[in-house]
C-alpha cells in the first residue's frame, strides 16, 4: 500500500511540459501541479527514484508561457509513468517565475491526488519551445 505524506502547503494546478536530461538524451513529459519545492509529472516512460538532473519547465499561465530553468532536481517518488520531483537548486529569477505561476494558478487540495487522464506516451506539449529555451539559456553569459 502506498503511503502519502501530508503537504505543508497547497499545490497549484498547472498546464505545461518539462524536459530533462538522462543517459545522454532529452526526454519530455507533462507537468500537472506545482509547489515552491517541486512538481508532479507524467512522462512517456517510468522515471527512476533518485534521478537527479537539470530540468526545463514550460508552464502556461493563461495565454502566457513561462520558461523556467531548474538547475538541479531529483525524482522523489515514481509510480508507473507518474513521478514527483523536488527542486534541489534554482536561481532567484526562476524561483520568482515559479512563484508567479503559482500565484495565478488554481490551488489543489493537499489530500487529493488528482490523477492525470492521459496515456504515458502522450507527452509532447511545447517541446520545440523548451529546446529553444535550452539553447538560449546555455548561450546566455552567467548561466
Sine and cosine of phi, psi and omega as CSV:
sin_phi,cos_phi,sin_psi,cos_psi,sin_omega,cos_omega
0.00,0.00,0.73,-0.69,-0.01,-1.00
-0.98,0.22,0.71,-0.70,0.06,-1.00
-0.98,-0.18,0.53,-0.85,-0.01,-1.00
-0.86,-0.51,0.65,-0.76,0.08,-1.00
-0.99,-0.10,0.62,-0.78,0.07,-1.00
-0.97,0.25,0.77,-0.64,-0.03,-1.00
-0.98,0.17,0.52,-0.85,0.01,-1.00
-0.98,0.19,-0.36,0.93,-0.02,-1.00
-0.59,-0.80,0.33,-0.94,0.03,-1.00
-0.95,0.33,0.45,-0.89,0.14,-0.99
-0.99,-0.14,0.33,-0.94,0.02,-1.00
-0.94,-0.33,0.76,-0.65,0.06,-1.00
-0.96,0.30,0.79,-0.61,-0.03,-1.00
-0.73,-0.68,0.27,-0.96,0.15,-0.99
-0.86,-0.51,0.82,-0.58,0.01,-1.00
0.02,-1.00,-0.11,-0.99,0.01,-1.00
-0.75,-0.66,0.26,-0.97,0.11,-0.99
-0.68,-0.74,0.38,-0.93,0.05,-1.00
-0.67,-0.74,0.69,-0.72,-0.03,-1.00
-0.64,-0.77,0.40,-0.91,0.02,-1.00
-0.99,-0.15,0.73,-0.69,0.06,-1.00
-0.42,-0.91,0.79,-0.61,0.01,-1.00
0.81,0.59,0.65,0.76,0.08,-1.00
0.98,0.19,0.13,0.99,0.03,-1.00
-0.78,-0.62,0.39,-0.92,0.07,-1.00
-0.98,-0.19,0.73,-0.68,-0.01,-1.00
-0.81,-0.59,0.53,-0.85,-0.01,-1.00
-0.87,-0.50,0.24,-0.97,0.05,-1.00
-0.23,-0.97,-0.09,-1.00,-0.01,-1.00
-0.97,-0.25,0.60,-0.80,0.09,-1.00
-0.97,-0.23,0.74,-0.67,-0.07,-1.00
-0.94,-0.35,-0.67,0.74,0.08,-1.00
-0.56,-0.83,0.37,-0.93,-0.23,-0.97
-0.66,-0.75,0.60,-0.80,0.17,-0.98
-0.73,-0.68,0.03,-1.00,0.01,-1.00
-0.92,0.40,-0.32,0.95,-0.07,-1.00
-0.92,-0.38,-0.06,1.00,0.00,-1.00
0.10,-1.00,-0.25,-0.97,-0.04,-1.00
-0.37,-0.93,0.24,-0.97,0.04,-1.00
-0.91,-0.42,0.65,-0.76,-0.12,-0.99
-0.73,-0.68,0.24,-0.97,0.23,-0.97
-0.80,-0.60,0.77,-0.63,0.00,-1.00
-0.85,-0.53,0.14,-0.99,-0.03,-1.00
-0.98,0.17,-0.11,0.99,0.08,-1.00
-0.48,-0.88,0.38,-0.93,0.00,-1.00
-0.87,0.49,0.58,-0.81,0.05,-1.00
-0.97,-0.24,0.69,-0.72,0.01,-1.00
-0.97,0.25,0.70,-0.72,0.10,-1.00
-0.87,0.49,0.71,-0.71,0.00,-1.00
0.99,-0.12,-0.14,0.99,0.06,-1.00
-0.87,0.50,0.84,-0.55,0.00,-1.00
-0.87,-0.50,0.80,-0.60,-0.10,-0.99
-0.30,-0.95,0.13,-0.99,0.15,-0.99
-0.98,0.19,0.59,-0.81,-0.04,-1.00
-0.69,-0.73,0.63,-0.78,0.11,-0.99
-0.91,-0.42,0.77,-0.63,0.05,-1.00
-0.94,-0.34,0.62,-0.78,0.17,-0.99
-0.83,-0.55,0.97,-0.25,-0.11,-0.99
-0.92,-0.40,0.77,-0.64,-0.01,-1.00
-1.00,0.04,0.75,-0.66,0.07,-1.00
-0.81,-0.58,1.00,-0.01,-0.12,-0.99
0.92,0.39,-0.86,-0.51,0.01,-1.00
-1.00,-0.02,-0.20,0.98,-0.07,-1.00
-1.00,-0.01,0.65,-0.76,0.04,-1.00
-0.94,-0.35,0.85,-0.53,-0.01,-1.00
-0.98,-0.19,0.80,-0.61,0.08,-1.00
-0.98,-0.18,0.83,-0.55,-0.10,-1.00
-0.79,-0.61,0.79,-0.61,0.05,-1.00
-1.00,-0.09,0.84,-0.55,0.13,-0.99
-0.96,-0.28,0.94,-0.34,-0.10,-1.00
-0.88,0.47,-0.56,0.83,0.04,-1.00
-0.43,-0.90,0.76,-0.65,0.06,-1.00
-0.62,-0.79,0.37,-0.93,-0.04,-1.00
-0.74,-0.67,0.60,-0.80,0.09,-1.00
-0.98,0.19,0.89,-0.45,-0.03,-1.00
-1.00,-0.06,-0.52,0.86,0.07,-1.00
-0.56,-0.83,0.45,-0.89,-0.01,-1.00
-0.53,-0.85,0.71,-0.70,0.05,-1.00
-0.65,-0.76,0.99,-0.11,-0.09,-1.00
0.92,0.39,-0.78,-0.62,-0.02,-1.00
-1.00,0.01,0.03,1.00,0.04,-1.00
-0.99,-0.13,0.60,-0.80,-0.01,-1.00
-0.50,-0.87,0.42,-0.91,0.09,-1.00
-0.92,-0.39,0.80,-0.60,-0.03,-1.00
-0.95,-0.30,0.54,-0.84,0.11,-0.99
-0.88,-0.48,0.69,-0.72,0.05,-1.00
-0.98,0.22,0.81,-0.59,0.07,-1.00
-0.98,-0.19,-0.63,0.78,-0.02,-1.00
-0.56,-0.83,0.78,-0.63,-0.02,-1.00
-0.51,-0.86,0.62,-0.78,0.01,-1.00
-0.99,0.15,0.21,-0.98,-0.10,-0.99
-0.89,0.45,-0.63,0.78,-0.01,-1.00
-0.91,0.42,-0.72,0.70,0.02,-1.00
-0.91,0.42,-0.64,0.77,0.04,-1.00
-0.88,0.47,-0.63,0.77,0.05,-1.00
-0.90,0.43,-0.61,0.79,0.05,-1.00
-0.91,0.42,-0.65,0.76,0.07,-1.00
-0.87,0.50,-0.73,0.69,0.00,-1.00
-0.88,0.48,-0.64,0.77,0.01,-1.00
-0.90,0.43,-0.70,0.72,0.02,-1.00
-0.89,0.45,-0.67,0.74,0.00,-1.00
-0.90,0.43,-0.64,0.77,-0.03,-1.00
-0.88,0.47,-0.56,0.83,-0.06,-1.00
-1.00,-0.08,-0.16,0.99,-0.08,-1.00
-1.00,0.03,0.01,-1.00,0.04,-1.00
-1.00,-0.02,0.76,-0.65,0.00,-1.00
-0.96,0.28,0.62,-0.79,0.01,-1.00
-0.94,-0.35,0.73,-0.68,0.02,-1.00
-0.81,0.58,0.66,-0.75,-0.06,-1.00
-0.91,0.41,-0.38,0.92,-0.06,-1.00
-1.00,-0.05,-0.57,0.82,-0.05,-1.00
-0.95,0.31,0.68,-0.74,0.06,-1.00
-0.91,-0.41,1.00,0.05,-0.01,-1.00
-0.91,0.42,0.84,-0.55,0.02,-1.00
-0.99,-0.12,0.80,-0.60,0.00,-1.00
-0.90,0.43,0.73,-0.68,0.04,-1.00
-1.00,0.01,0.98,0.19,-0.04,-1.00
-0.50,-0.87,0.45,-0.89,0.10,-1.00
-0.99,0.16,0.58,-0.81,-0.01,-1.00
-0.86,0.51,-0.43,0.90,-0.05,-1.00
-0.99,0.12,-0.12,0.99,-0.05,-1.00
-0.99,-0.13,0.99,0.13,-0.10,-0.99
-0.55,-0.84,0.80,0.60,-0.08,-1.00
-0.78,-0.63,0.62,0.78,0.08,-1.00
-0.96,0.28,0.72,-0.70,0.12,-0.99
0.84,0.55,0.47,0.88,-0.02,-1.00
-0.84,0.55,-0.72,0.69,-0.05,-1.00
-0.87,0.49,-0.69,0.73,-0.03,-1.00
-0.92,0.38,-0.53,0.85,0.06,-1.00
-0.90,0.44,-0.69,0.73,-0.01,-1.00
-0.94,0.34,-0.55,0.84,0.12,-0.99
-0.89,0.46,-0.69,0.72,0.02,-1.00
-0.88,0.48,-0.68,0.73,0.03,-1.00
-0.85,0.52,-0.74,0.67,-0.02,-1.00
-0.88,0.48,-0.72,0.69,0.00,-1.00
-0.91,0.40,-0.64,0.77,-0.01,-1.00
-0.89,0.45,-0.65,0.76,-0.02,-1.00
-0.96,0.28,-0.35,0.94,0.03,-1.00
-1.00,0.01,-0.26,0.97,-0.05,-1.00
-0.98,0.20,0.82,-0.58,0.04,-1.00
-0.86,0.50,0.59,-0.81,0.04,-1.00
1.00,0.00,-0.04,1.00,0.03,-1.00
-1.00,-0.05,0.00,0.00,0.00,0.00
